């Protein structure tokens, strides 16, 4: 009888761990990211949002993304995410020459599934 109870305890512990990991995955974008409206040049940030459109021109590529507070262009030379994808971007905020418009030079772009 004691052997059955230990198996149930292990199963319950495994379920609790899985639920905790899923919850952590779900709140990570909100816990560690900077809102697009708060971007400042020469800072390294994580931003989370939805891809609006993509641009590829020769060796130059990137996409525009928004998070509900604003939008920003992300320069990324990897595989471009599709419009509508939710992504987590890590990179450095920079300013376009002769303007106050910021963009992000991404060092990583990861699709985020919720």
N, C-alpha and C positions, 0 to 999 in steps of 0.2 A: 504494500500500500504506500509506503514512504517513497518507493521508487517512482510511482505514478505522479505523486505531488511534485517531485523535483523536475520531472519532465514538463509539467504544466508551468512551473516557475520559470524554467528556461524559455519556454514559448512566450510567456507573458513578457519577460525581459527583452526578448528579441523584438516583439511587436512594439514595445515602448521605445526602443532604440530606433527602429525604422520610422515611427511617427515623429520622433524628435528630429531626426535627420531631414525628413521631408519638410517639417516646419521651419527648420533652420535654412534650408535651401529657399523656401518661399519668402522669408523675411530678409535675406541677405541683400537683395538689391535696394531695399529701403533703408537698411541699417548702415551701409558703407558708402553709398553713392552721394555725389554732389548734384544738386538740382542744376539743370542747364542755365536757368536764370541767374545762378550764383557763380558761374565760371569766371575765373580771373586769369589773365595771361601769366605765363611762366609758373604754373602750378601743375602738379601731377595729380590726376583725379581718376576716379571710377565714375562713370555715368551709366544710367540704365534708361532705356527708352525703346521706342518703336521706330523702325526704319521707314522713312517716307518715300525716298527715291534714291536711285543709284546713279553714279556717273563714272564712266570709264573712258579715258581718252589717252591712247598710247600707253605709256608706262604710268600715267597718273590715274588713280582710281580712288573712289570714296563714296560716301553716302550721307544723306541728310537724315537726322533722327530728331525725335521730339520726346519730351517727357511730361507734357501737360503744363510746364512752366515756361517753355521756350523750345527753340530748335537750334541745332548746331550742325555744321558740316564736319564730317570725320574723314580724314585722309587715312586710307588703309590699302596696302598693296597685296593683301591676302585675298582669299575668296570672299566676294562681296555677299552680304546677307540679302535676302529678298525683301522687297517692300512688304510691310506688315509683320516682319519678324521682330521679336523682342530680343534685345541684345544688351550685354554688359560690355562696356568699352573701358579699357585702361589706357591712359595716354597723357600727353602733355598738352596743355592749353596754350595756344599761340595766337597772335594777331596777324591778320592780313596786312601787308605793307600799305601804308597810307590810309588805313581805315581803322575803326575801332571794332570791327567785326572779328569775333574769335572763331577759331576752328580747333579741332583736336587732332594731333598727330598720334594715331593709335599705335600702341605696342602690342595690344591684344584685343580681339573682338570675339566674344563667345555668345552663341545663341542661348537664350534663357527661356525655358519652356513654360513658365507661368509667373 
